[in-house]
Amino acid sequence: MNLIEANDLSVAYGGNPVLDGVDVHVEAGEIVTLVGPNGSGKSTLVKALLGVVRPDRGRVVRKPGLRIGYVPQRLHIDPSLPLTVARFLSLPVRHGARKVEKVVGQTGIAGLEQRQMSDLSGGQFQRVLLARALLTDPELLLLDEPTQGLDQPGEAAFYRLLEEVRQALGCGVFLVSHDLHVVMSASDRVICLNHHVCCEGTPNVVRDAPEYRALFGHGTQGALALYQHDHDHHHHDHDHDHGDKDAG
Ligand SMILES: Nc1ncnc2c1ncn2[C@@H]1O[C@H](COP(=O)(O)OP(=O)(O)OP(=O)(O)O)[C@@H](O)[C@H]1O
């Protein structure tokens, strides 16, 4: 059963169509990545899934009682406002100490609890946002460009963390990325959006799809290879086919 699905979803702002007949779904335990150029409607789709944007046509169906953990695209915290990580994690709802400790461990932010939010690095900040989203035991994590502003190793580390969380919780993950980089191969499914769904499938299928190439060109292949290489401890030569297929 799908955790969430959008059926024939259309949204227009002031007569400008932003989403046009979009169908997407997320099942339990899968990581689905939404890619698309700037302004293609990715955040609008996330907001529609969250229920904060009302569609003009179509509808969003959630599994009854679905618990969603949301990690926003950005969150500005006034640096003059004293706010420790521990306090931030207790907003808007205070959770039990054991629960907090578990999530803090899961997201690798132990030791940061008494630090000011405004003093955190970009990668630490994103992990804290993820930790807060995890405190509600989400069945679905919705993340809108969670690695914005991180360098490529930071981004790769964040996606590995997401994979671990998915494994540990069995939750579905729906995340937005506009730059692709390392994200694609961490996904079970990639959906390429440009107001409508241009193409979707496994990372490799989408990477090779003409609709995707038309939008993004060929520039991301290197990044995809880099990520795969990163996970592949047996081979250090990734310039060539390993030839395994020809064996026998
Ligand atoms: N509340 C709003 N009122 C009017 N126009 C809006 C509103 N929200 C978004 N838009 C417009 O809708 C279009 C899609 O915006 P959206 O934020 O969904 O795109 P995106 O794919 O997430 O973009 P980016 O990659 O730049 O974050 C843009 O042209 C944007 O200016």
The ligand as a Tripos MOL2 file, in Angstrom:
@<TRIPOS>MOLECULE
LIG
   31    33     1     0     0
SMALL
NO_CHARGES

@<TRIPOS>ATOM
      1 N1          3.1160   31.1850   -3.2900 N.pl3     1 LIG1
      2 C1          3.4470   31.4080   -4.5610 C.ar      1 LIG1
      3 N2          2.8590   32.3950   -5.2690 N.ar      1 LIG1
      4 C2          3.1610   32.6100   -6.5580 C.ar      1 LIG1
      5 N3          4.0770   31.9180   -7.2560 N.ar      1 LIG1
      6 C3          4.7070   30.9160   -6.6110 C.ar      1 LIG1
      7 C4          4.4390   30.6050   -5.2350 C.ar      1 LIG1
      8 N4          5.2130   29.5730   -4.8680 N.ar      1 LIG1
      9 C5          5.9450   29.2400   -5.9560 C.ar      1 LIG1
     10 N5          5.6440   30.0360   -6.9970 N.ar      1 LIG1
     11 C6          6.2050   29.9350   -8.3540 C.3       1 LIG1
     12 O1          5.9480   28.6280   -8.8310 O.3       1 LIG1
     13 C7          7.0570   28.1420   -9.5840 C.3       1 LIG1
     14 C8          7.5350   26.8250   -8.9950 C.3       1 LIG1
     15 O2          8.0890   27.0840   -7.7180 O.3       1 LIG1
     16 P1          8.6970   25.9030   -6.8260 P.3       1 LIG1
     17 O3          9.2730   26.5480   -5.6120 O.co2     1 LIG1
     18 O4          7.6830   24.8520   -6.6420 O.co2     1 LIG1
     19 O5          9.8500   25.3540   -7.7700 O.3       1 LIG1
     20 P2         11.1220   24.4560   -7.4460 P.3       1 LIG1
     21 O6         11.1860   23.4320   -8.5050 O.co2     1 LIG1
     22 O7         11.0530   23.9840   -6.0470 O.co2     1 LIG1
     23 O8         12.2970   25.5050   -7.6330 O.3       1 LIG1
     24 P3         13.7920   25.5880   -7.0060 P.3       1 LIG1
     25 O9         14.5770   24.4500   -7.5950 O.co2     1 LIG1
     26 O10        14.2710   26.9090   -7.4990 O.co2     1 LIG1
     27 O11        13.6560   25.5060   -5.5120 O.co2     1 LIG1
     28 C9          8.0890   29.2530   -9.5750 C.3       1 LIG1
     29 O12         7.9710   29.9750  -10.7500 O.3       1 LIG1
     30 C10         7.7030   30.0900   -8.3730 C.3       1 LIG1
     31 O13         8.0680   31.4270   -8.5520 O.3       1 LIG1
@<TRIPOS>BOND
     1     1     2 1
     2     2     3 ar
     3     2     7 ar
     4     3     4 ar
     5     4     5 ar
     6     5     6 ar
     7     6     7 ar
     8     6    10 ar
     9     7     8 ar
    10     8     9 ar
    11     9    10 ar
    12    10    11 1
    13    11    12 1
    14    11    30 1
    15    12    13 1
    16    13    14 1
    17    13    28 1
    18    14    15 1
    19    15    16 1
    20    16    17 2
    21    16    18 1
    22    16    19 1
    23    19    20 1
    24    20    21 2
    25    20    22 1
    26    20    23 1
    27    23    24 1
    28    24    25 2
    29    24    26 1
    30    24    27 1
    31    28    29 1
    32    28    30 1
    33    30    31 1
@<TRIPOS>SUBSTRUCTURE
     1 LIG1         1 GROUP 0 **** ****
